[in-house]
Amino acid sequence: MSAAGRAARWRCLSLVGSLALFGVGPACRQQASSPSGDGPSDTLATFPSDRTVTIVATGQNIGTFEPCGCPGGMRGGLPRRATVISQLRRENPNLVLVDTGDQVPAFSADERFGYRRQIRDLTDAAILRGMRALTYDAVLIAAGDVDWGLERLEELGGRGGELPLVAANLFASADKSLAPPYRMVQTAPARVAVLGLIDAEAFALVEPETREKLRVADPLAAASSIVADLSGRTDLVIALTVGGPEFAERLARAVPDIDVIVAQPARLQGASRRSSGGRPIVIESPENGLAVGVLRVLLDEGHQIVASDYREVDIQRSITPDSPLAELWSALNFQVSRLRLIGEKKLASPSLVAADACRDCHPAQHEFWAGHRHASAYQTLLQKRRENDPHCLPCHVSGYGLEGGFVDLLSTPALANVTCVMCHQVDLATHAGDARTPVTPVDRELCTMCHTRDDSPRFYETADSYMQAGTCPSSR
């Protein structure tokens, strides 16, 4: 860092420290880089380690073991996260590792196809092994995690379970807790309590049948009771929350004796800030497992926070993955490949129209498509070794997961890649019988089903020109 940069950084930290003494002021934010490609480089001013607690936050993994490889999705993945966290632990001896939940894979496990349920179970098991290998101190139960099933959650979070789950106000019945309300972590400077709190509105999308079996108690009352009970037994209280920024702010006002709130991503204004009273510090865990948030707090002799700083460490593709977890990913990929080949061959009966079927009537459009990246979308998966990934296939082939859709290159070669039917959603029976019947026009909403902000950032930066370049000649 240049002399000017060091001076500016010192002014920022000095300001934070001074304001913190009076209970106000935002924590500083800095985006850390990793020039070596082997993990984070700590460019923040040094706090004395015997008085500093480092809180490392992740969240919203949503079934991602490895990044998908799309242009905007090259970051993330458990093997590289493990490398980042290992280095952070070496640099910060008093580290508390927390996660704001949503571990469960987002892809559908269609019960009509038993092998897809098996793929889902294999992915679940691999992610659990990966999370366990990272030795988290506390993991919040979020709405998506309920898909594991209530009995499974109790098993995972119970004594001797695979994950240190926390949920202070979530119950499987009137009084049956799904997980302990908090976890205690002993660091050299302080005794740390990490509790989990859920806003009932965050569970609105949970399946009604499951939601009826849950009871979400008043989180503010639960937090007040627990913090009061912890008085004298802990020096630093961290609350993991799911429910959005409004809930985090309500909690901050209602229970000011909480020191730090780590909220599941909901686009707070600024990655790290203090509430109006100066306490607690409120931060977000980074979205979609693409980075880790690092909050360092400096404590005085009375265990009060007198200064803090915050940064996000990108989990870049260039970071060397942790070897054991990389091997676990390879094993998972092999198992998923076998299940797909065995399970989907039984369903192979392609009925979706291939691009060549459109050529006779639409030669100019077919020629345009053949030169477009859609015509080689499956090759991208082959290059990235993601040809069996159920997260990736729906947007790189035609009709994956649909009856008569893509199975594999041997059974359904004509449906590899993104063909005409995927964008124009042709009703074959009607269209083939009457040439005057138009195909579905392509609009931005349709494109964004696959071109998401994370996986296709250029689409959002230049949407009009992006769509113009991908539009068939007759529609221009």
N, C-alpha and C positions, 0 to 999 in steps of 0.2 A: 504494500500500500504506500502511496506517495506521502510526503510530509503533510501536504494539504489535506489528504484523505484522513490521515491519522489525527490531525488537529480537529477536523470536522467530526470525526467519530468520537473523539474525547469530549468535544462540546456536547454532543448528543447524550453520551452516557452521563456526563456531569449534570446535565439538565434533568435527565431521568432521576438520577440519585437525589438531586436537590428537591425536585417536585415530590418524589416518593416520600420524603421525610414529612411532607405536609399532606400526604394522602391523595395527590392528584397527579395527572399527567400520563400520557401514553407511553407504552414501552416502545423502544426503537425497533425498526424492522430493517433487516439487511438480507439481500439474496446472496447466499454463499455460492461460490463457484467451485468446481473440482477440476482444476487444470490437468492433474495427473491421470484422471480417469479412474482412480482407485478409491474414491470416497470423498467426503466433505473436507474442505480446508477451512480451519477455524480462523477467520480473519477478524473476529470480534475482539475488542479490548479484553485483556485478561482480568478475570475476577479471581480473588484468592480461593483456591479449591476447598479449603477447610470451612468456608462459609457460604459456598455456592451449591445450590441444588439445580440440576439440569432436568427439565421435563421434556421428553421427546414424545411427540404425538403423531399418530397415524389414524386412518379411518377410511371407511367406504371402500374396502378392497373389492367387494362385490364379485367374488369368484375368480379374480385375476391372479393366476400364479405367475405368468409371464406376460409382458406387454405384447400387444397384438402385432406390432410391426408396421402399422399404418403410419403415414407421415407425422401425424400429431400424437401418436400413441406409442412412441419409442421409449417413453419413460415408464418407470414403475417395475413391478414384479417382485416377488418375495426373495429370490436369490440375490438380487442387487440391493434390496432393502436390507438384507442381512449384512452385507458388506458395509453399507453406510452406518448401520447401528453399531457394528463391531468397532469401527473407527471412532464413532462418537463416544463409545464407552471407554476407549483408551484415552481419549482427550478429556473426558469428564467423569471422574471416578464416582461422583455421587449422582447417578443418573436414574431417573424414574421413567419407565417406558409404559405408555398407555395407548389405548386404541378406542375410538368412539363407535365401533361396531359396524354392522352390515358386512359380514364375511361371506354370506351365502351367494353362490353363483346366480347370475341374473337370467341365464338362458332357461327356456322352458324344458321341463322333464316330462314330455307328453306321456301320459300313462298308457296310451294305446301301444306304445313301442317300449317294451320292457327294457331293452338294451339302453335306451336313453336315461331311464331311471338309474341304471347301473353306472353310466357315465357321470351322472350327477353325483352319485354316491362316491365314486372314485375321486372326483374333483374335490368334494367336501373333505374327504379323508386326507388328501394331499395338502390342502390348505390348512387343515388343523395341525398336521405334522409340521408344516412350515411355521405357523404361528407359535407352536410349542417350542420349536427350535430357537426362536427369537427371544424366548423367556420374558414375556410381558409381565408387568407387575399388576395390571388391571385392564380388563376388556369389557366395555359396556355392551349390554344386550340392546340392539336396535331393532326396528320393526322388521327388517328383512331377515334377521336371524331367527325369528319365530318360525320360519319355514323349516327349520331343523326339527321342529316338533317340541312340545313342552317337556315331554319326558327326556328327550335327548339333551335339552338345555339344562335340565336339573342334573343330569348325569355329567355333562361337561363342566358345569360350574360348581359341583359339590366338592366335598372333601376328597382330595386325591384325584380330582377331575383333570381333564386335559387343558383347560383354559381357566385363568383367574377371572371368571366373569363377575360383574357387579351389577346390581339392580336393586336400588333401595326401595322403589315404590311399584315394582312389577310383581304380580302374584299369579300363580296358576289357579288359585281358588281364593276363598275369603282370606286365609292367612298363610297359605303355603307359598313360601318364597321360591322363585326360580333360581336365585343366586344370592350370595351374601350381599348385604347392603354396601359394604366397603371392604377394602383390603388395606392392611398396614404394611408400610415399607420403611425399613430402617436405613437411613443414610447417616454418614458421619456428622453432618451439621444439624440434622433434624429428624424427628419421627414424622413420617408422612402418612396421611390417610387419604385414600382415593375412593370416592363414592360414585355411584352411578344413578342418574336421574333421568326420567323419561316424561315428556309431556304427552298427555293422552291423545292430543290431536295428531301426533306423529304416527300413531297406530291406526289411523283412519283407513289406510289402504290394506291392512291385514285382512285376510279372508274372513268374512263374517262368522263362519263356523268356528274358526280359531279364536277370533276376537271375543266371542261369547264366553270362552273358557278363561279369559284373562281378566284380571282386575288391576287397573292402573290407579293407584292411590294418589292423593294430592302430593305432588312432588315438593312443593314449598314447605308444607307441613312436615313431610318426611325429612327434608334437609335440615330444617330447624331443630327437629328432635335429635337427629344423629349428631349434628355439630355440637349441640348442648351436651350430649352424652360423651362426646370425645374430649370435652374440655378437660385440660390437665393431663390427657393421655397422648396428645399429639401436638406437634409444633407447626405443621403445615397441612392445610386441608385443600385437596384438589377435587373438583366435581367434574365428572364427565357427563355431558348432556346431549340429548337428541330432542329437537323441538324447534329449532330455528333461533334467529337472533333475538326475537321478542321474548322468547322464553328465557334465554340466557340473561337478558337484561332484567326481567322480572325477578329471577333468582338472585341476581347480584344485589338488587335493591332490598329484597326480602330477607336475605341471609348474608349480611356483610361480613360475617366472621369466616366465610369461605375465602381462601386466599387466591385461588386460581380456578377459573372455569374454562374447560376445554370443550368447545361446542362442535358437534358434527357440522360439516360444511353447509352453510346456507347463505354465503356471500355477505358476511358482515362488512361494514364500511371500514376497511383496513384490516390487515391480517392479525393485528394485535393491538389491543387498546384497553384502557381502564374505563370502568363505569364512572358515572358522574361524581360519585363519592370518593373515587380513587381506589376503591377496593370492592370487589376482587379485580384481578387482572383477567380479562376475557380474551381468549384466542380461539381460532378455528383450527381443527386438524385439517391438513391439506386434502383436497378433493381426490377421490378415485385412486388413492394409493400411489399418486404420481410423485409425491415428495414426502419428506418428514418435516414437521414443525419442531423447532428447537427453542425453548424458552428457558433462559437462565435467570435465576433470582438470587440476589445477594442478601444474606440475612445478617442482622446485627446480633449482639449477644443475647437479646431477648427474643430471638427468632422472628423478628419483624422484617418484612421485605423493605429494604432501603434502596434497591436499584434492580433493574431488570433489563434484559435485551432479548430480542426475538429475531429469528431468521427462518427461512425455509431452505432446505437442502434438496435440490432436484435429484431424483433417482434416475440419472441419465443412462442411456444405453451403453455408453462407453465405460461405465463402472464394471469392474470385474465381478462376476457373480460368485456367490458363495458356492464352493464345490459340492458339498453334500446336498444342498437344495437344488443345484443344477442337475445333479444325478437323479434326484427325486422327480424333477420335471421331465427328464428323458424317459423315466420309467412310466410316468403317467401318460405321456404322449404315445408310448408304445401300446399300453393297455387300451387306451381310447381308440387307437387305430384298429386293433383287433376286434373290439366290440362293434365298431361301425361296419367293418367289412363283413363280419358274420351276421350282424343284425339287419343291416340295410339290404344286403343281397336278397334276403327273403322277401323284401318289399319292392324289389326292382321291377317296375312296370311303367316306364316313362310314358307320360301322356301329354306333358307340356310341349308346346311347339318349340322347335329349335330355330335358330336364326336363319338357317338355310331354307326353311320353309317359307320365309318371307321374301326371298331373293327374287323370285320370278315376277312378282307384282310390284316389288319395291326395290329395284336394282340400285338406284342411287343411294337410298337409305342404307341398304345392306353394305355397299362399298364404304360408306362413311363409317358405319359401325365397325367394320373389319379393321379399320385403321385407328380406332379409338381405344383408349385404355380399358374400357369395359370388356373388349374382346379378349383381353389377356389378364383379366382380374384373377383367375385361378392360378396363373403362373406366379403371381405375387405370393400366394400361400405356399406354393411349392418351394419358392426361394427362401421363405422365412420358416419353413418346416411347420406350417400351421394348417396343412391340408386336412387335418382331422379335428380341428378345434371347432366345437359347436358354437362358440362365440363369433367366429370369423366367417364360417361357411355361408350363412344366409345372405351376406352382402357381396360374396365373391363368386357365387354360382347361381343357377336358376332353379328356384323351387325347393331348396333344401328344407326338409321338415314338412313339405307338403306332399300329399298323395300324388304319385306320378312325377315327382321332382327329382333333382339330382341325388344320386347315391354315391357313385365313384366313377373314376375315369374308364374303368372296364365296362361297367353296366350302363352308364348314361353319359358317354363322352360328349354328346351334342349339347348337354345342359351344363357343361363346365363353362365358366365365365358368366358375365352378366349379359344375357341375350335380350332381344327386343321385348319379349313378353314380360320381363321383370319391370321395365320402366313404363311400358304402354298398357300393361295389364289387360291384354286382349281377351275378350270373350270369344273363344275359338268357334264355338257352335254358331254364334250369331255372325261373326266376322266372315267366316268361310262361306256362309250361305248368302250373304249380301255384301258385295264389295263396297256399297255406299255407306255401310255402317262404320263410323269413325272409331279409331282406337282412342284410348284414354290419353288426353294430352298430359305432358309432363309439366309439373309445377314444382316450385321450391319446396313445398311441404312434403311431396313425395321424395325428393332428393335427400332431404334431411333425415329420412328414416335410416339411411346408411352414412351419409356425409355429416357426421356429428361434429360438434366443436372440438372434441378431443382427437378424433381420428382423421378429420379432414379440415384443419383450421383454415387452409387456403380457400375453401368453399365460402366460408363466412367473411373472409377478408375481401374477396372479389366475386361475390355470388353472381352478379349479372353477367360478367364476362365468362365466368366459369360455366354457367348454364348455356351461354351462347356458344361456347366452344364445344359443348357436348350435345347440342340439339341437332336432330336430323335435318337435312337440307329442306325438305318440304315444309317444315314448321318455322323456318327462319323468316 
